[in-house]
Amino acid sequence: MDGKSTYNPLDHLDPDTKVYHFRTLEERELEREERELAIKLLRRRDNILKAVYLFTEWFLRTELTESSIEPILEQLGQAGEVSRVYIFENQTLDDGTMVTSQRYEWVDAGIESQTENPDLQEFPFIAAGFGRWVDVLGKGELIYGNIEEFPEIEKGVLSAQSIISIMVAPIMVGNEWWGFIGFDDCRVRRDWAPVEIEALKIAANIIGAAIQRKQAEEAVIDSEKKYRMVVDNANEGIVITQDGMLKFVNPQVKEFAGFSEDNPQAANFLEYIHPDDREMVVEHHLNRLAGKEVPEIYLMRLIDQKGNIRWVQNNGVIVEWEGRPATLNFLLDITSRKQALDALAESEEKHRQLFERDTDAVMIFDARTGQFEDANPATLDLFGYSKEEFLDLKVEDISAEKDKTRAAVTKLRDMATVNMQIPIRYFSRKDGSTFPGEISAGKFFAAGRQKIIGAVRDITERIQAEEKIRTLSRQQIKVQENERNRIAKYLHDHVAQDLSTLKIGLETLFNEPQKLSPEKKQKISEISQLLQDSISSVRDLSYGLRPAGMDQLGLVRIAYQLCDDFAEKNGLNVDFYSAGIKDLKLDFDTAINLYRLIQEGLNNIKKHARADNVIIRLVASSPNIILRIEDDGQGFDVGHRLAKALEEKRMGLSNMEERVRLLEGRMDIKSQIGRGTRIFIEIPWQERNNGR
């Protein structure tokens, strides 16, 4: 009966009054619920501690992996009677932002998994408003409670995951906060009991210890891998000997000793020592074990399994191997070096003979000071000095272009390549006369200093011969131009005029049309048109042979007219631009050659390029005249085309190169298939005017 007192002999007796107190049914029901809750918490505590115990045993037997941790999370979740158990791992991004990502998860039936939730990957603590978590968890403390009591910004993120109550414990790896493990209750509010809090903290500590153990194991494995990589890939052979037996050899030893079996360690080390060196090796080995003085490095000979003798440099130290003294030996195969040294000693005399007998002037000087250190007889003959006199000189003392010489030496000394070719420099002899020379120079080290060896060849005769060739070529071109001029004049003044007279005479027949039949009129018209075409062809030929008005109009006007006519006849867009040329007083040779270069370039484009647009620039840029010809045609392989042109006797590009050479300039051709062609020509105009 609700609300009424009943007698119960089990009710306790008040010790002071000795009077029985009777409890209501409500009080006894409340006491029963509290007792059941206590029993439930004790059972949950026992289950969690049991899961933690199994957790501990598991990690002592196996390593931390995704397959091993998920069953443990399930046991923890079921023991704690929660909805979700998970582990997050922290990370610091390149910009210094601290983020965390969910790595593992278990969820109870009917609870939505968060493994595919992108918001839980690289979750930014601070930016997302979870700075409190960084402070609390980073100190090793837990965060727990019903989320309705959490800050609003935290409540929003957690509610989106259907979380009603949460408990999170930090995972510490050493002194570093690695991440956290968490319990979620997505069904009811929950007051987390101290035993649950302590159990989750223990689980977090176990996970931290397991991660630390795994990292330590990985570090050991990594260290062993690095050690093995160093030993296996060392240039030196590594051998450990103990009691005269091989205990360890690395692959390098197997290679140069010619071991064919898989386990050479079973052999006696002395078997591989040359008989003449065995006594020395044994003595050094025993003295080293006894702590006596032994040469740190010494040479010995090995005999490989093919019977070949190999020279080896040995550097040994005392080590402990399996608890007993042994020697660790670093063996460097110097067979090739030894042979090279022997060959070097043998070849030094040969090189000296070559040096002395070379017909070119060969000299050696210090790269820093420029002081000569050696010179062959050809050098002394060329410059007119005795050996003693020459070795007192520096490299600048024999130069007629001291600034250029200093710059060339500095460039060779500082650049990465070891060789340099200099086409022409002017030198001074002892008697004060000068001569042009061609230089080949290289650098090397000797006695810790950089040296330069140079070979000088007197090219006076060659330059004179080249000048004669250029003079003859110029004369030849003048003769060609004169002949072209004569033929052009004849074609224009005679052939074209005669054809014009014939055309006029033929057309007079039309003055009396009544005497002509329609058939004859048609025939005369056809002949008249044919004569007109012939007149145009003769005039074009005459114009091509000798551009009219070169002397009166100048190069620029004539070149512009050439480009304009070419564009009209061939249906191309030719963009011609000139700057500074009108101010130059070009001689006829230079002007006609520049004109011919433009003409030849356009002809090549017409024959081969299949271009739509052509750009021509003729610019005076002191001290040079620059001509650039570009097209947007099909392009070509420059090396292949030049070789094929010579083979097939095509003279277009060759003629252009020859004209540029006569003007003492340079020509550069760049082309790619499908991307057009670019010809760059540079003529040293001012230098030519100064006679250089």
Protein Blocks (a to p, Z undefined) as FASTA:
>chain_A
ZZiacddfkbccdfklopacdddfklmmmmmmmmmmmmmmmmmmmmmmmmmmmmmmmmmm
pccdfklmmmmmmmmmmmnopabdcdddddddfkopacdddfbdcddehiacfklmmklg
opafklnopmmmmmmmmnopaceddfklpcfklmmmmmmnopabdcdddddehjacfbdc
ddddfkbgcdddfklmmmmmmmmmmmmmmmmmmmmmmmmmmmmmmmmmmmmmpfbdcddd
eehiafbdcfklmmmnopabfblmlpcfklmpcfklmmmmmmmmmmmmnopacdfbdcdd
dddfkopacddddddddddeehiacdddddddfklmmmmmmmmmmmmmmmmmmmmmpmbd
cddddfklopafbdcfklmmmnopafklmmmpcfklmpcblmlmmmmmmmmmmmmbfbdc
dfbacdddfkopacddddddddddeehiacdddddddfklmmmmmmmmmmmmmmmmmmmm
mmmmmmmmmmmmmmmmmmmmmmmmmmmmmmmmmlpcfklmmmmmmmmmmmmmmmmmmmmm
mmmmmcghklmnommlmmmmmmmmmmmmnopacddddehklmpccdfklmmmmmmmmmmm
mmmmmmmnopabdcdddddddfbdcdddddfbebpafklmmmmmmmnopaklmmmmmmmm
mnopacdddddehiapaddddddfklmmnoZZ
